[in-house]
């Protein structure tokens, strides 16, 4: 009986340690770690994302399991003490010794040691335990859900006195702080860009799939050079068969030493590995990745792994300092201002850039945009079908008049703001 009790206590201490390590592992993951989980998209990584989509549910389950295991250790230790003492009323010194031993064991082996380890190996520990915790979350739901409801009730009654500034409130504070003549318009725009920087996703600023200049890996060298001459880009994605199968990125400078080679030159050996990011990645995290990996371009993929767009370091930096036009950029290529109330926009402009151009809140069209990220897509959502040239679509104070289109997309739109 004594041996069985000791074995049970040892096993429960291991479980307590795993529970404590899991708590630290899951809740110490940074946004970059979660982005890497989305990129890998393995079963444990998907389980991590699912669990952290409901953090309160996960935390409640962890606390339930932790307390259950620790109570089990204390209970078995008590029975073991009675067994060794031969009585249910042992001397105070024995009780004190057992209590001290159990407390030290739970604190050191069930809390401190596993949490120190999990802090250094959080992502590996989270992957190891993620699928088990999905099962435990489901099993503990009948207990965890009522506890969460009670917690919410208490929080509402004893709400903390504090202050969290929203992005909108920061903008208002910024307007007040920069209302003097000493602050230029350019400085105000840079400060606004900094405030918004952490809230913008890659999908909002990327160049859409249909506008990507990419090269087929099967082209011969002369066809490649001719295509590059007409593009004006310094880096180009290389694909096989379709744009959903990107092989890597070709840096045009890598071709310069071989410019006089024959058509059969194997230029494919110059392709560099591509850097792929999900649509949901925040651009502040992307900027860190660009810095760490020493790359300037990322291929944006959707939830199915298909190519949805392309984003560059220049796109990210422009969110802070404004548009950067080089010798290959056409002036006014995405919009033209006619007067104070009338503009002409390219249909491919992102809604993010459209709102910036009109100096309106970025969430102005959130209720009607659906999954659209471009002005053309927004108009299709509003019109519930493909419009004709001259059609006028109204939404709140905005009137969109179709000026040009082709069979597949809206090319140019006149926008009137009342």
Residue, then its C-alpha position, 0 to 999 in steps of 0.5 A: x500500500x505504501x509503495x502504491x501511494x508513493x508511486x501515485x504521488x510521484x505520477x501526480x507530481x509529473x502531471x502537475x509539472x506538465x500542467x504548470x509547464x503548459x500554462x507558461x508555454x501557451x501564455x508566453x507565446x508571442x505573435x511571431x510564434x503564432x505566425x510561425x505556427x500558422x505557417x507550419x500548419x501541422x496538427x499540433x500547430x493548428x491545435x495551439x491556434x485553436x486553443x489560444x483562440x479561446x484563452x479563457x477557456x484554456x486557462x480555466x481548464x488548466x486551473x481545474x486540472x492543476x487544482x485537481x491534481x494537487x488536491x489528489x497529491x495532498x489526499x494521498x499524502x494524508x492517507x500515507x501519513x495515517x498508514x505510516x503513523x498507524x493512527x488517524x490522529x498522528x502527532x503534530x510534528x508528523x503532520x508538520x513534517x508531511x505538510x512541509x514535504x508535500x508543499x516543497x514537492x508541489x512547489x518545486x517539482x510541480x511549479x518552479x522546475x517545469x515553469x522554468x523549463x517551459x519558459x525556455x522551451x515554450x513553443x516545443x512544450x506547447x506543441x507537445x501538449x496541444x492535442x491533449x489539451x484540446x481533449x481536456x478542454x472538451x472534457x472539462x467544459x461542463x465545469x469550466x463554462x460555469x466557472x467562467x460565467x461566475x468569473x465574468x459576473x464578478x468582473x462586471x461587479x468589480x471592474x478595475x479602474x484603469x484606462x486603455x487607449x484605443x487607436x481612435x483615442x490615440x488619434x484624437x490625442x494626436x490631433x490635439x498634441x499636433x494642432x500647433x503650427x509648429x507641426x507640419x502635415x508630413x510630421x502628422x502623417x508619420x505620427x498617424x502611421x506609427x499609431x496605426x502600424x501595429x493594427x495593419x495586416x499584410x492583406x491590407x497593404x499587399x499587391x493583389x495576385x492579379x497585379x503580380x509581375x512573375x516569371x515562369x520557370x520554363x522560360x528560356x534566358x532570352x525570353x526572361x531578359x525581354x520580360x524583365x526589361x518591360x517590368x522594371x522590377x528588381x525582384x520577381x517571383x518565379x513560379x511553375x505552371x501557376x502562381x500558386x506554385x512559387x519556386x522562389x524569387x529571382x534577384x535581377x542583379x544576380x543576372x547581370x554577370x550572365x547577360x550575354x549568355x545563350x538562350x539555353x543558359x540555366x538561369x534557374x540556378x540563380x533562384x533564391x528561396x521565397x519567404x512566405x507569410x499568411x494574410x493575417x500577419x501584422x506588418x510590424x511583425x513582418x518588418x522584424x522578419x524582413x530585418x532578421x532574414x535580410x529579405x525585401x519581399x514576401x509572398x502572401x498565401x491564403x488559408x489554403x496555401x495559394x498565392x493571394x498577393x505580394x508585399x515588399x519592404x517598401x510597402x511596409x515602410x510606406x505605412x509610416x512615411x507615406x508613398x515612396x516613388x522611384x523612377x519606375x513608378x508612374x505618378x498618380x497611377x492609383x488615383x487622381x484628385x479632380x476637386x475637393x469632392x471628386x476623385x478618380x481611383x484605380x479599381x485595384x487600389x486597396x481599401x486601406x490606401x483608399x481610406x488613407x487617400x480620402x483621410x477617412x477612418x480605415x473601418x469606414x466600409x467594414x460593415x459592407x466590404x465582406x472579404x473584399x480588400x480593393x475598391x473594385x471588390x467593395x463596389x461588387x459587394x455593394x452592387x451585388x453583381x458586375x456593373x456596367x460603364x456609367x453605373x452609379x453606386x451610392x453608399x452613405x456620403x460616397x457615390x461610385x461611378x464606373x468609368x472603365x472596366x474589362x470582362x473580369x474587373x473594374x479598372x477605374x472609378x470616379x468617387x464623389x464625396x458629399 
